[in-house]
Amino acid sequence: MVVRYRIEDGLTDALGYLVGTTEGSCTIRTRTADVEIPLAMVIAAKEVPPPPPRRQSVRVAAD
């Protein structure tokens, strides 16, 4: 899910998983932290596909 919301200097996005809602806020779990966003600050929100699986690094054995 991506949520665009107002901050002091303009707008920003929270990209992650919706983990909770209350009457006045929603909580998005991003890569770095849970972000609680007041609904009054939300400009737009939409569901986005999950991230692709991480690629595993390929190691080449030295001879």
OpenMM code with the backbone's topology and positions (N, CA, C; nanometers):
from openmm import Vec3, app, unit

residues = "MET VAL VAL ARG TYR ARG ILE GLU ASP GLY LEU THR ASP ALA LEU GLY TYR LEU VAL GLY THR THR GLU GLY SER CYS THR ILE ARG THR ARG THR ALA ASP VAL GLU ILE PRO LEU ALA MET VAL ILE ALA ALA LYS GLU VAL PRO PRO PRO PRO PRO ARG ARG GLN SER VAL ARG VAL ALA ALA ASP".split()
positions = [
    Vec3(0.0859, -0.1160, 0.0000),
    Vec3(0.0000, 0.0000, 0.0000),
    Vec3(0.0906, 0.1224, 0.0000),
    Vec3(0.0460, 0.2241, -0.0693),
    Vec3(0.1154, 0.3518, -0.0647),
    Vec3(0.0161, 0.4568, -0.0177),
    Vec3(0.0608, 0.5393, 0.0761),
    Vec3(-0.0229, 0.6463, 0.1308),
    Vec3(0.0522, 0.7782, 0.1137),
    Vec3(-0.0083, 0.8715, 0.0443),
    Vec3(0.0488, 1.0061, 0.0298),
    Vec3(-0.0171, 1.0943, 0.1336),
    Vec3(0.0658, 1.1676, 0.2096),
    Vec3(0.0106, 1.2518, 0.3152),
    Vec3(0.0918, 1.3792, 0.3314),
    Vec3(0.0278, 1.4761, 0.3959),
    Vec3(0.0902, 1.6074, 0.4169),
    Vec3(0.1920, 1.6020, 0.5309),
    Vec3(0.3015, 1.6730, 0.5103),
    Vec3(0.3985, 1.6981, 0.6162),
    Vec3(0.4217, 1.8491, 0.6194),
    Vec3(0.5026, 1.8936, 0.7113),
    Vec3(0.5236, 2.0374, 0.7299),
    Vec3(0.5674, 2.1079, 0.6018),
    Vec3(0.6558, 2.0462, 0.5245),
    Vec3(0.7114, 2.1107, 0.4059),
    Vec3(0.6464, 2.0688, 0.2745),
    Vec3(0.5366, 1.9938, 0.2783),
    Vec3(0.4730, 1.9511, 0.1533),
    Vec3(0.4051, 1.8165, 0.1683),
    Vec3(0.4425, 1.7229, 0.0807),
    Vec3(0.3835, 1.5898, 0.0801),
    Vec3(0.4923, 1.4831, 0.0866),
    Vec3(0.4560, 1.3660, 0.1352),
    Vec3(0.5471, 1.2522, 0.1347),
    Vec3(0.4642, 1.1252, 0.1211),
    Vec3(0.5317, 1.0150, 0.0925),
    Vec3(0.4653, 0.8860, 0.0761),
    Vec3(0.5155, 0.7869, 0.1790),
    Vec3(0.4265, 0.6988, 0.2225),
    Vec3(0.4647, 0.5834, 0.3047),
    Vec3(0.4308, 0.4602, 0.2208),
    Vec3(0.5303, 0.3771, 0.1938),
    Vec3(0.5128, 0.2572, 0.1138),
    Vec3(0.5356, 0.1362, 0.2020),
    Vec3(0.4374, 0.0486, 0.2105),
    Vec3(0.4513, -0.0696, 0.2945),
    Vec3(0.3192, -0.1425, 0.3086),
    Vec3(0.3009, -0.2037, 0.4237),
    Vec3(0.1818, -0.2837, 0.4517),
    Vec3(0.0931, -0.2124, 0.5530),
    Vec3(-0.0363, -0.2105, 0.5270),
    Vec3(-0.1319, -0.1547, 0.6223),
    Vec3(-0.1453, -0.2536, 0.7376),
    Vec3(-0.1062, -0.2112, 0.8569),
    Vec3(-0.1091, -0.3023, 0.9717),
    Vec3(-0.2123, -0.2632, 1.0759),
    Vec3(-0.2746, -0.1461, 1.0606),
    Vec3(-0.3748, -0.1076, 1.1581),
    Vec3(-0.4458, 0.0203, 1.1196),
    Vec3(-0.5671, 0.0317, 1.1697),
    Vec3(-0.6443, 0.1549, 1.1517),
    Vec3(-0.7199, 0.1844, 1.2805),
    Vec3(-0.7421, 0.3107, 1.3047),
    Vec3(-0.8288, 0.3553, 1.4128),
    Vec3(-0.9257, 0.4545, 1.3496),
    Vec3(-1.0089, 0.5117, 1.4309),
    Vec3(-1.1039, 0.6104, 1.3796),
    Vec3(-1.0325, 0.7309, 1.3187),
    Vec3(-0.9119, 0.7620, 1.3676),
    Vec3(-0.8437, 0.8827, 1.3225),
    Vec3(-0.7089, 0.8641, 1.2573),
    Vec3(-0.6615, 0.7387, 1.2416),
    Vec3(-0.5290, 0.7193, 1.1834),
    Vec3(-0.5174, 0.5825, 1.1183),
    Vec3(-0.4112, 0.5674, 1.0386),
    Vec3(-0.3756, 0.4366, 0.9842),
    Vec3(-0.2269, 0.4155, 1.0100),
    Vec3(-0.1867, 0.2902, 1.0191),
    Vec3(-0.0466, 0.2575, 1.0438),
    Vec3(0.0058, 0.1745, 0.9274),
    Vec3(0.1150, 0.2216, 0.8687),
    Vec3(0.1803, 0.1543, 0.7569),
    Vec3(0.3146, 0.1015, 0.8056),
    Vec3(0.3406, -0.0275, 0.7815),
    Vec3(0.4703, -0.0870, 0.8172),
    Vec3(0.5612, -0.0734, 0.6964),
    Vec3(0.6576, 0.0192, 0.7046),
    Vec3(0.7540, 0.0402, 0.5976),
    Vec3(0.8768, -0.0470, 0.6234),
    Vec3(0.9745, -0.0382, 0.5371),
    Vec3(1.0980, -0.1163, 0.5574),
    Vec3(1.1698, -0.0795, 0.6861),
    Vec3(1.1578, 0.0456, 0.7266),
    Vec3(1.2356, 0.0925, 0.8411),
    Vec3(1.1581, 0.1025, 0.9714),
    Vec3(1.0260, 0.1251, 0.9649),
    Vec3(0.9497, 0.1448, 1.0886),
    Vec3(0.8003, 0.1464, 1.0590),
    Vec3(0.7204, 0.1353, 1.1635),
    Vec3(0.5766, 0.1563, 1.1515),
    Vec3(0.5508, 0.3066, 1.1547),
    Vec3(0.4701, 0.3542, 1.0595),
    Vec3(0.4397, 0.4963, 1.0488),
    Vec3(0.2908, 0.5148, 1.0744),
    Vec3(0.2574, 0.5902, 1.1785),
    Vec3(0.1174, 0.6207, 1.2075),
    Vec3(0.0828, 0.7545, 1.1438),
    Vec3(-0.0195, 0.7527, 1.0594),
    Vec3(-0.0550, 0.8708, 0.9811),
    Vec3(-0.1969, 0.9145, 1.0181),
    Vec3(-0.2138, 1.0379, 1.0638),
    Vec3(-0.3502, 1.0871, 1.0898),
    Vec3(-0.4297, 1.0919, 0.9597),
    Vec3(-0.5512, 1.0407, 0.9614),
    Vec3(-0.6318, 1.0366, 0.8399),
    Vec3(-0.6584, 1.1755, 0.7835),
    Vec3(-0.6622, 1.2763, 0.8691),
    Vec3(-0.6831, 1.4134, 0.8221),
    Vec3(-0.5682, 1.4614, 0.7338),
    Vec3(-0.4511, 1.3980, 0.7437),
    Vec3(-0.3345, 1.4372, 0.6641),
    Vec3(-0.3237, 1.3594, 0.5325),
    Vec3(-0.4029, 1.2528, 0.5162),
    Vec3(-0.3944, 1.1665, 0.3981),
    Vec3(-0.4552, 1.2368, 0.2775),
    Vec3(-0.3803, 1.2391, 0.1686),
    Vec3(-0.4243, 1.2969, 0.0420),
    Vec3(-0.4773, 1.1866, -0.0496),
    Vec3(-0.4054, 1.0738, -0.0556),
    Vec3(-0.4436, 0.9624, -0.1424),
    Vec3(-0.3824, 0.8348, -0.0873),
    Vec3(-0.4439, 0.7235, -0.1236),
    Vec3(-0.3913, 0.5926, -0.0837),
    Vec3(-0.4358, 0.4905, -0.1860),
    Vec3(-0.3491, 0.3928, -0.2133),
    Vec3(-0.3892, 0.2853, -0.3032),
    Vec3(-0.3079, 0.1610, -0.2749),
    Vec3(-0.3661, 0.0495, -0.3121),
    Vec3(-0.2979, -0.0781, -0.2977),
    Vec3(-0.2010, -0.0930, -0.4140),
    Vec3(-0.0827, -0.1410, -0.3843),
    Vec3(0.0182, -0.1675, -0.4873),
    Vec3(0.0619, -0.3130, -0.4731),
    Vec3(0.1156, -0.3720, -0.5794),
    Vec3(0.1594, -0.5110, -0.5695),
    Vec3(0.2749, -0.5259, -0.4708),
    Vec3(0.2916, -0.6446, -0.4140),
    Vec3(0.4041, -0.6659, -0.3231),
    Vec3(0.5358, -0.6554, -0.3984),
    Vec3(0.6430, -0.6280, -0.3266),
    Vec3(0.7728, -0.6180, -0.3935),
    Vec3(0.8142, -0.7547, -0.4491),
    Vec3(0.8931, -0.7558, -0.5566),
    Vec3(0.9399, -0.8832, -0.6096),
    Vec3(1.0357, -0.9492, -0.5099),
    Vec3(1.0488, -1.0818, -0.5175),
    Vec3(1.1424, -1.1476, -0.4261),
    Vec3(1.2845, -1.0979, -0.4496),
    Vec3(1.3620, -1.0936, -0.3436),
    Vec3(1.5002, -1.0491, -0.3556),
    Vec3(1.5810, -1.1517, -0.4332),
    Vec3(1.6702, -1.1028, -0.5152),
    Vec3(1.7582, -1.1914, -0.5899),
    Vec3(1.8700, -1.2380, -0.4986),
    Vec3(1.9056, -1.3626, -0.5138),
    Vec3(2.0190, -1.4130, -0.4375),
    Vec3(2.1460, -1.3838, -0.5163),
    Vec3(2.2492, -1.3430, -0.4449),
    Vec3(2.3743, -1.3140, -0.5130),
    Vec3(2.4384, -1.4455, -0.5583),
    Vec3(2.5015, -1.4385, -0.6712),
    Vec3(2.5696, -1.5559, -0.7258),
    Vec3(2.7177, -1.5391, -0.6969),
    Vec3(2.7732, -1.6357, -0.6291),
    Vec3(2.9160, -1.6305, -0.5982),
    Vec3(2.9908, -1.7254, -0.6904),
    Vec3(3.0991, -1.6772, -0.7449),
    Vec3(3.1809, -1.7581, -0.8335),
    Vec3(3.2992, -1.8091, -0.7527),
    Vec3(3.3180, -1.9405, -0.7565),
    Vec3(3.4292, -2.0004, -0.6819),
    Vec3(3.5606, -1.9706, -0.7538),
    Vec3(3.6593, -1.9288, -0.6772),
    Vec3(3.7922, -1.9015, -0.7330),
    Vec3(3.8694, -2.0317, -0.7436),
    Vec3(3.9450, -2.0492, -0.8525),
    Vec3(4.0263, -2.1711, -0.8697),
    Vec3(4.1601, -2.1582, -0.8052),
] * unit.nanometer
topology = app.Topology()
chain = topology.addChain("A")
for resn in residues:
    res = topology.addResidue(resn, chain)
    for name in ("N", "CA", "C"):
        topology.addAtom(name, app.Element.getBySymbol(name[0]), res)
